[in-house]
């Protein structure tokens, strides 16, 4: 009944470790962080820990929050040209004086382990991308682990962000699902979400999706992580929805660990493709 | 009741003519054709005629059907580097020994007036593309001419091709519509299409969509052009559906002329952007 992302991510981690043991030089990634946002620091540190446990080289490139666009782009161009770095991500959000879209698109798409460049978004939609955005990739991996069928099923995605909702469209179409995308302007959301065989929610509103929004027997994936009075809640009201859903992800322990482990998988994808090109 | 694409395309053509009169040098495009497919020849000739009437320079680059990938790519690279050519398209389909996806992605995205490169597909989905795939662009232009509202409306797209269905997703999300994509694997298609406020059909099956597939008062856009016993039919059964729809496009005279005129608009977009960069 519960799709345990934590457990699956640990299994994938062990497999990655075994593969990386055989490799020399080791795969290597850089995470660029700008400023001192405490949530970002927590995320970066947990990526660093996981990367090192797997056996990757990890560089935490930390910049002052007043860094210029030029300086960041110089760093990215250095990374792009380096033979020993396989992947890079820019930890979001970054300060408002920086154009995040412009900066991300300076990343060489072959090192774009977050799958956020326009080229990789386009590849994913129109054909196949080797580097797929981590949260969507993690969701598909988790659903497949639990043998959830896609073909001919109706996937309803709530949320249309470049990080989650939009890349999910291409992934689910590639799996031959019928796909609906809802968002803040959707009228009568519950009426649409109730059609879902698979409901994926990524909007950032605690407990938005109650049992009234879900068809009995649906598969429900909760991407939200909302902190309310010091406690973590998903976008789905787990208590009521878990009684109606066939399968559901918890928060925490569902999509979150799948996102981070998918990033680690992408490092290896990028490493292997760099090797092939040599 | 009928959305007249022919009429609107003529209006746009007159506006383009007036703009082009003032320009020196004239905007210029190249259409690459491989082989002698008669339908392709008809399409290329009608593009040539329209382009010249508007005042564009037009080159019909015709290659033998046995042309090598290298030779085609050389031509594209020449066009990419030319200061006097603003746009290029490869007339599809091309013979099977050629990798269409690879060839199209050799086009410099700033000259990709068909909007088919992966980079432009990604831009359209994740932010904004200046060069948008012609059929989807023409459809949006036509619907706006008839004051069809998008925000909060449910758009159902039948067909997931890179030319029509997929770019429509990004365009309709940018217009704040709720979007559903159906295709050959969709179960109980009529049940899904009946939810549509705006139904767009692009599958290439004559009269697939009958009145049973359409909600009363819906707006119906028919992208199909199917030749059966020498006669042209859309994907929509016009006779029965037109009685139920609030607005509908005819075949021919609906989406077809909007596609070609949108290509001509893209030439001017590309021309103006090249000028700005100089």
Boltz contact constraints between the chains, C-beta under 6 A:
constraints:
  - contact:
      token1: [A, 118]
      token2: [B, 119]
      max_distance: 6.0
  - contact:
      token1: [A, 118]
      token2: [B, 122]
      max_distance: 6.0
  - contact:
      token1: [A, 118]
      token2: [B, 123]
      max_distance: 6.0
  - contact:
      token1: [A, 118]
      token2: [B, 126]
      max_distance: 6.0
  - contact:
      token1: [A, 119]
      token2: [B, 118]
      max_distance: 6.0
  - contact:
      token1: [A, 119]
      token2: [B, 119]
      max_distance: 6.0
  - contact:
      token1: [A, 119]
      token2: [B, 122]
      max_distance: 6.0
  - contact:
      token1: [A, 121]
      token2: [B, 122]
      max_distance: 6.0
  - contact:
      token1: [A, 121]
      token2: [B, 125]
      max_distance: 6.0
  - contact:
      token1: [A, 121]
      token2: [B, 126]
      max_distance: 6.0
  - contact:
      token1: [A, 122]
      token2: [B, 118]
      max_distance: 6.0
  - contact:
      token1: [A, 122]
      token2: [B, 119]
      max_distance: 6.0
  - contact:
      token1: [A, 122]
      token2: [B, 121]
      max_distance: 6.0
  - contact:
      token1: [A, 122]
      token2: [B, 122]
      max_distance: 6.0
  - contact:
      token1: [A, 123]
      token2: [B, 118]
      max_distance: 6.0
  - contact:
      token1: [A, 125]
      token2: [B, 121]
      max_distance: 6.0
  - contact:
      token1: [A, 125]
      token2: [B, 125]
      max_distance: 6.0
  - contact:
      token1: [A, 125]
      token2: [B, 166]
      max_distance: 6.0
  - contact:
      token1: [A, 126]
      token2: [B, 118]
      max_distance: 6.0
  - contact:
      token1: [A, 126]
      token2: [B, 121]
      max_distance: 6.0
  - contact:
      token1: [A, 126]
      token2: [B, 162]
      max_distance: 6.0
  - contact:
      token1: [A, 151]
      token2: [B, 185]
      max_distance: 6.0
  - contact:
      token1: [A, 152]
      token2: [B, 185]
      max_distance: 6.0
  - contact:
      token1: [A, 152]
      token2: [B, 187]
      max_distance: 6.0
  - contact:
      token1: [A, 160]
      token2: [B, 173]
      max_distance: 6.0
  - contact:
      token1: [A, 162]
      token2: [B, 126]
      max_distance: 6.0
  - contact:
      token1: [A, 166]
      token2: [B, 125]
      max_distance: 6.0
  - contact:
      token1: [A, 173]
      token2: [B, 160]
      max_distance: 6.0
  - contact:
      token1: [A, 176]
      token2: [B, 185]
      max_distance: 6.0
  - contact:
      token1: [A, 178]
      token2: [B, 182]
      max_distance: 6.0
  - contact:
      token1: [A, 178]
      token2: [B, 186]
      max_distance: 6.0
  - contact:
      token1: [A, 179]
      token2: [B, 181]
      max_distance: 6.0
  - contact:
      token1: [A, 180]
      token2: [B, 180]
      max_distance: 6.0
  - contact:
      token1: [A, 181]
      token2: [B, 179]
      max_distance: 6.0
  - contact:
      token1: [A, 182]
      token2: [B, 178]
      max_distance: 6.0
  - contact:
      token1: [A, 185]
      token2: [B, 151]
      max_distance: 6.0
  - contact:
      token1: [A, 185]
      token2: [B, 152]
      max_distance: 6.0
  - contact:
      token1: [A, 185]
      token2: [B, 176]
      max_distance: 6.0
  - contact:
      token1: [A, 186]
      token2: [B, 178]
      max_distance: 6.0
  - contact:
      token1: [A, 187]
      token2: [B, 152]
      max_distance: 6.0
